[in-house]
Amino acid sequence: MARSLIRRLAAAAVVAFALAASLSALTPPSIKFTDTTLKNGLRVIIAEDHVAPVFSVAVVYNVGSRNERTGRTGFAHLFEHMMFKGSENVGPGEHFFTVFSNGGTMNGTTNKERTLYFETMPANQLDAALFLEADRMRSLVIVKDGLDNQRNAVQEERRQGLDNQPYGRTSEAIDDLAFDNPAYKHSVIGSMEDLSAASVDDVAAFFKTYYAPNNAIIAIAGDVNTASTLERMRKYFEPIPAQPPPPAVDIAEPPQGKERRLTLEDPLARLPRLDISYRVPSNLSPDDDAIETLSQVLAGGRSSRLYEDIVRQKQLAVQINAFAPDSRGPRLFRIIAIAAPGKPIAELEQAIYAGIEGLKAGPIAGTEIDKARNAARRQLVNDIGSSLSRAIRLSDYALVHGDPGLINTSWERLAKINAADVQRVATQHLTPENRSVVVTTPKPAAGRGGL
Amino acid sequence: MRIAHRSIGIIVTTVAMAAALSAQAPPQQTPSPTQGVVKKGKVPVSNQVLKIKLPRPAEADLANGLHLMVLEDHRLPQVSFQLFIPGAGGYFDPPDQPGLAAFAAALMREGTATRTSEQISEQLELMAASLNFGAGAASPEATITGSSLSDQTAALIDLASDVLLHPSFRQEEFARYQQRTRAGLMQQRGNPGFLAAELFGRAVYGEHPAARISPTAAALDRTTRQHLVDFHQAHYLPDHAVMAIAGDISLAQARTLVEAKLAGWKKSSATVPPVTEPVPVDGPKIYFIGRPNSVQTNLIVGAQAIERTNAEYDVLQVMNKVIGGGPTGRLFIHLREEKGYTYGASSSLNAPQHRGEWSASTSVRTDVTDPALTDLLAEVGQLRDQPVPDQELADAKRSMIASFALSLESPAQLLSLYVTQWRYKLAADYWDRYPDRVSAVTREQILASARKYLAANRLQIVAVGDPAKVGDTLKKLGTVETYDTEGKRIGSR
């Protein structure tokens, strides 16, 4: 055993050396774009190319679940559904009907930070796409039966995704436990009670406050002509009046103080699950890349530290993941492990802590950093391959960092990642008093089922 | 709106069932419907459908029988490949060992004569490359897929070849895999969608291999290292395999690379392993899995349909688009946008080498199970009873044809069209003529196909939900076969 391990390590080192030598000066193509702000404050980013007869539009509104007030959790996402229920010149459902029946795809998605709408269509349908987006930004129709209908759909979305699934309520419990400020404490999907309470007046007020052109960014990528697209953008969007800026979100989070713990019983789960979550700085922090790299070094793939030690060698868990969801405010560095059948959760938890302490004590190998860097680069190349990903990346960089040009400079920025920074953020943030631990245990069902 | 994408869709039943349901549906459970789609017709849409010229892959037949297809595209520095190996999929599992092909495929990745499992992981992750070996539970083929930045392509193909040709199937790795997989098999039984799909497979295909969607724990326990070694030796043959590579590489480069790395993969002169047709199901049935604590009922309705090469394939695709092919489908508009029963409802056509199936699926809150199933069955009934209106048919066809432009964004997606053409021996101009064939589909053809394949006496209904609340709803439809969440039959009532 000892001999074979040494042999494996020696061979791994040889492989790594050969590869490191071959990682070349390869760079992705640069994305050219224009960045214009219309008179009403709408920011317009256009990235023209002609690789395929296709374009994508990403419309991002600077509003997410963090903007919701107490008693209206889930509202930003419920509102997103209302954006498909019609506007002055577009009937209920006509938005998605128009896009799909002309060969396109589209969707909307909401997170804590923002609400994003997008469509990809054949190149000859640019007017249709821009008209659809402008009409609903300008003149959303807000009626009760549409709201009731989408309230139902969203409540089913919650049931399907959370309430009827193993571990469905765990993530919600984690945010509630780890955060104190209401902005980030609740889930995006929201509570059934709050969804039921949402009114037509709420929809109208939310629309006026947050769906203003000065609170939005539109990125268009693909087979378009920049000058004529900008001209169309002015025609369709510039008449929409700006609104007073929305109230700033209070994202201040009181210090955590000490470890928090919770045990949940889940009648739908079959195996225990352990969630360990540490508060870490936002994407705007200079440590953003180091935090991402930390998640890769710990649990990014099968050669990562925790997978190798805990899943493969000790066999205490059958799955382990680490990630830090994007946020401009407080956020969590999350570690999720599903315990192997019959293995004690306490032992699993201690093994994870031992892995973290080992990382802090060092050293971190150069190849561990290389893996994280290469994964990020690979993702970047993959993303710029589709007009939709290009549009979304541009709009997201503009929203979060104010700079869509990061799409071209992040490649170089990734070169600066280093082991010392990764170790420093681990030491600083992955501490006992900064963590919240949730254990989800299966609760045996009352009956065996059947009629 | 985050529309759910699912492989298994919804719907259907007999005239008798539909009649019974509509008579029984308690109106007080039904929210007042709103309008699903209203067309004001003011959106400045172009009525032209872009004419698309599809690029063709370059192709070559190698000495060992392997067919090579390359779609060269240099817009990004990356390369992806797919290798399909007929005869190595779960379809060919021994009947008492469902999962053997999947176990073999998974274990190949766990070590070769010269590389340990850890080394393979380390190398792939350092390259930021992906490499996956899989064998679908019902598929006749094993599939190896990979992708990397183009300066790593040679190393990736080298690794893939080593894993393909020289797997070591170490006992220690198999024991680890068994432990992880046992847990996975246990976990998936917590997912109501899995439970529904598993029973639906049995309902539609009976004992035919197409019924399989997952290995069983019993097969996992029964399998030995020697089974894996033997399966690999007997089934991983190059004679009828196809290697499809897309991206920053030429045919000449790809050929040189593949011939060099796969030199040891010798022709066997074996014939293509045959598949058989499933036995037609004897009448419609209703199946129920009681899942305590469910807050929704998962529904799947469907029937055996056609094989990929059937002349009615295009007709059934258009029919499927009309009833359940995405958010413009009748199911989505009716069950969600009008009634608010569900987050999503859709249908799909699975047409493999042998007769496949059409199915519709949704999940609805428990207390509207009855009206939702009634409406779903009524939508299927309408497809059989009434021709699709001209405008709706034109919209569905335009959607299918115009969306071809989007595939030009992805070389890998484009190439997969040609792989399908090769695998099913379709005509060389099959995809060039696709728009014409779809355009030619008539409402009469759809009506005839719906009557033939979605006839009431063919349809199987599967429901998964709260046993305390859903049972009576289904009993109105006829005799219900009941199961528990372990897949064991409890009885019929």
Interface residues (C-beta under 8 A of the other chain):
Chain A: R8 A11 A12 V15 A16 L19 A20 S22 L23 S24 L26 T27 P28 P29 V51 A52 P53 V54 E80 H81 F84 G86 N89 V90 G91 P92 G93 E94 F96 F97 T98 F100 S101 N102 G103 G104 T105 N107 G108 T109 T120 P122 A123 N124 Q125 D127 A128 F131 L132 D145 G146 D148 N149 Q150 R151 N152 A153 V154 Q155 E156 E157 R159 Q160 G161 D163 N164 Q165 P166 P267 L268 A269 R270 L271 G300 G301 R302 S303 S304 E308 V311 R312 Q315 V318 I338 A340 P341 T367 D370 K371 N374 A375 R377 R378 V381 N382 I384 G385 S386 S387 A445 A446 G447 R448 G449 G450 L451
Chain B: M1 R2 I3 A4 P31 S32 T34 Q35 G36 V37 V38 K39 K40 K42 V43 P44 V45 S46 Q48 V49 L50 I52 R75 L76 P77 Q78 R115 T116 S117 E118 Q119 S121 E122 Q123 L124 E125 L126 M127 A128 A129 S148 L149 S150 D151 Q152 A155 R176 Q179 R180 R182 A183 G184 M186 Q187 R189 G190 N191 P192 F288 I289 G290 R291 P292 N293 S294 V295 Q296 G326 P327 T328 I333 R336 E337 E338 K339 G340 Y341 T342 Y343 G344 S363 V364 R365 D395 A396 R398 S399 I401 A402 S403 F404 A405 L406 L408 E409 S410 P467 G471 K475 V480 T482 Y483 D484 T485 I490 G491 R493
